[in-house]
Amino acid sequence: LRFTLPRTGHVSLKVYDAAGRLVRTLVDEVRPAAEHVATWDGRDDAGATVAAGVYLCQVQTPGASDARRVVLVK
C-alpha cells in the first residue's frame, strides 16, 4: 500500500473488514515527508490469518483521510 506525505506528520494506516471491524494497524507513527510503502501480510493484529475477501484500508494524516478497497486473495 503506497501513500505519500507532503510534510512530516503522524500517519495512521488501518485495515478494516467488510463489517467495519478493525483487523490490523499497519502504521501508527510520525513519518517524514516522502512516499511510503506498507505491506499487509493478510494477518490480523493477533497474528492470525484472515479470510479471503474485500477489506478497507484507511490512511489518516493531519488534515487528510483516504480509504481504498483491497481484495485479499488466497
Backbone as CSV, one residue per row, in Angstrom:
resi,resn,N_x,N_y,N_z,CA_x,CA_y,CA_z,C_x,C_y,C_z
1,LEU,0.846,-1.161,0.000,0.000,0.000,0.000,0.896,1.229,0.000
2,ARG,0.769,2.017,-1.032,1.604,3.219,-1.172,0.820,4.449,-0.731
3,PHE,1.518,5.346,-0.047,0.932,6.626,0.294,2.048,7.656,0.346
4,THR,1.682,8.895,0.054,2.652,9.989,0.012,2.278,11.042,1.034
5,LEU,3.268,11.470,1.799,3.077,12.549,2.761,3.723,13.818,2.222
6,PRO,2.971,14.894,2.070,3.556,16.144,1.587,4.429,16.826,2.628
7,ARG,4.185,16.505,3.922,5.016,17.053,5.004,5.051,16.046,6.150
8,THR,6.044,16.156,6.983,6.195,15.257,8.119,4.982,15.356,9.032
9,GLY,4.515,14.208,9.493,3.363,14.208,10.393,2.981,12.805,10.818
10,HIS,2.017,12.740,11.717,1.529,11.456,12.218,0.668,10.789,11.144
11,VAL,0.900,9.513,10.932,0.160,8.727,9.945,-0.454,7.520,10.632
12,SER,-1.695,7.239,10.262,-2.377,6.042,10.730,-2.873,5.288,9.500
13,LEU,-2.476,4.032,9.368,-2.920,3.180,8.263,-3.515,1.928,8.877
14,LYS,-4.829,1.757,8.698,-5.535,0.645,9.335,-6.325,-0.139,8.300
15,VAL,-6.489,-1.430,8.580,-7.249,-2.326,7.717,-8.515,-2.731,8.462
16,TYR,-9.662,-2.601,7.789,-10.952,-2.959,8.355,-11.614,-4.035,7.506
17,ASP,-12.423,-4.886,8.141,-13.168,-5.885,7.377,-14.447,-5.250,6.826
18,ALA,-15.236,-6.023,6.083,-16.442,-5.511,5.442,-17.484,-5.034,6.448
19,ALA,-17.437,-5.538,7.679,-18.369,-5.118,8.728,-17.888,-3.868,9.468
20,GLY,-16.704,-3.363,9.112,-16.170,-2.166,9.740,-15.337,-2.416,10.977
21,ARG,-15.040,-3.682,11.262,-14.208,-4.013,12.436,-12.731,-3.851,12.079
22,LEU,-11.969,-3.292,13.022,-10.532,-3.139,12.826,-9.877,-4.519,12.767
23,VAL,-9.119,-4.756,11.717,-8.408,-6.019,11.539,-6.948,-5.859,11.923
24,ARG,-6.321,-4.794,11.413,-4.889,-4.617,11.662,-4.495,-3.159,11.548
25,THR,-3.606,-2.740,12.409,-2.993,-1.417,12.316,-1.608,-1.620,11.729
26,LEU,-1.400,-1.078,10.539,-0.117,-1.242,9.854,0.870,-0.133,10.198
27,VAL,0.359,1.082,10.340,1.212,2.231,10.654,0.470,3.098,11.661
28,ASP,1.164,3.541,12.678,0.618,4.488,13.656,1.794,5.222,14.278
29,GLU,2.361,6.146,13.486,3.580,6.827,13.923,3.818,8.083,13.094
30,VAL,4.787,8.851,13.509,5.204,10.030,12.751,6.138,9.565,11.644
31,ARG,5.868,10.026,10.433,6.703,9.685,9.275,7.135,10.966,8.575
32,PRO,8.293,10.948,7.918,8.767,12.139,7.204,8.018,12.336,5.885
33,ALA,8.104,13.531,5.357,7.518,13.824,4.055,8.225,12.984,3.000
34,ALA,7.479,12.139,2.318,8.035,11.258,1.278,6.948,10.291,0.841
35,GLU,7.301,9.435,-0.120,6.420,8.336,-0.495,6.764,7.149,0.393
36,HIS,5.749,6.472,0.897,5.936,5.348,1.802,5.198,4.124,1.282
37,VAL,5.643,2.955,1.700,5.003,1.699,1.340,4.810,0.880,2.610
38,ALA,3.600,0.365,2.783,3.302,-0.535,3.897,2.773,-1.828,3.293
39,THR,3.179,-2.942,3.840,2.757,-4.247,3.337,1.886,-4.937,4.375
40,TRP,0.756,-5.448,3.904,-0.124,-6.230,4.766,0.006,-7.686,4.368
41,ASP,0.316,-8.544,5.312,0.545,-9.964,5.050,-0.705,-10.823,5.201
42,GLY,-1.885,-10.214,5.323,-3.119,-10.976,5.441,-3.383,-11.505,6.837
43,ARG,-2.745,-10.894,7.826,-2.947,-11.321,9.213,-3.572,-10.182,10.012
44,ASP,-4.247,-10.554,11.099,-4.816,-9.545,11.979,-3.786,-9.118,13.020
45,ASP,-4.186,-8.236,13.938,-3.245,-7.745,14.957,-2.749,-8.840,15.891
46,ALA,-3.508,-9.937,16.011,-3.098,-11.055,16.870,-2.199,-12.049,16.140
47,GLY,-1.999,-11.833,14.835,-1.142,-12.718,14.059,-1.874,-13.843,13.347
48,ALA,-3.201,-13.895,13.493,-3.991,-14.943,12.839,-4.272,-14.565,11.383
49,THR,-4.252,-15.552,10.512,-4.561,-15.333,9.096,-6.046,-15.023,8.954
50,VAL,-6.374,-14.006,8.167,-7.767,-13.637,7.950,-8.284,-14.278,6.666
51,ALA,-9.587,-14.305,6.523,-10.224,-14.922,5.361,-10.028,-14.071,4.110
52,ALA,-10.048,-14.729,2.959,-10.020,-14.004,1.694,-11.274,-13.148,1.600
53,GLY,-11.168,-12.010,0.943,-12.330,-11.142,0.788,-11.925,-9.703,0.572
54,VAL,-12.906,-8.828,0.701,-12.700,-7.394,0.487,-12.462,-6.721,1.835
55,TYR,-11.450,-5.876,1.883,-11.097,-5.137,3.094,-10.942,-3.662,2.740
56,LEU,-11.063,-2.808,3.728,-10.910,-1.377,3.543,-9.634,-0.926,4.232
57,CYS,-8.781,-0.240,3.500,-7.547,0.323,4.065,-7.739,1.826,4.176
58,GLN,-7.578,2.352,5.382,-7.776,3.770,5.620,-6.482,4.419,6.087
59,VAL,-6.105,5.488,5.399,-4.926,6.283,5.760,-5.418,7.616,6.299
60,GLN,-4.930,7.984,7.484,-5.276,9.266,8.067,-4.001,10.025,8.400
61,THR,-3.984,11.286,7.988,-2.892,12.199,8.298,-3.524,13.491,8.791
62,PRO,-2.744,14.364,9.401,-3.323,15.645,9.816,-3.890,16.377,8.600
63,GLY,-5.168,16.608,8.603,-5.800,17.351,7.521,-6.242,16.516,6.333
64,ALA,-6.027,15.216,6.330,-6.430,14.401,5.175,-6.760,12.977,5.602
65,SER,-7.646,12.363,4.828,-8.002,10.974,5.060,-8.352,10.351,3.717
66,ASP,-7.978,9.093,3.529,-8.283,8.400,2.280,-8.541,6.936,2.601
67,ALA,-9.451,6.325,1.877,-9.772,4.915,2.083,-9.823,4.230,0.720
68,ARG,-9.331,2.996,0.698,-9.337,2.208,-0.532,-9.745,0.785,-0.214
69,ARG,-10.472,0.199,-1.146,-10.818,-1.211,-1.003,-9.685,-2.056,-1.567
70,VAL,-9.383,-3.122,-0.888,-8.388,-4.086,-1.365,-9.018,-5.473,-1.285
71,VAL,-8.580,-6.335,-2.166,-9.077,-7.698,-2.181,-7.936,-8.618,-1.768
72,LEU,-8.179,-9.407,-0.734,-7.213,-10.386,-0.282,-7.570,-11.715,-0.936
73,VAL,-6.653,-12.230,-1.750,-6.867,-13.468,-2.481,-5.898,-14.503,-1.945
74,LYS,-6.388,-15.704,-1.733,-5.521,-16.774,-1.229,-5.390,-17.856,-2.256
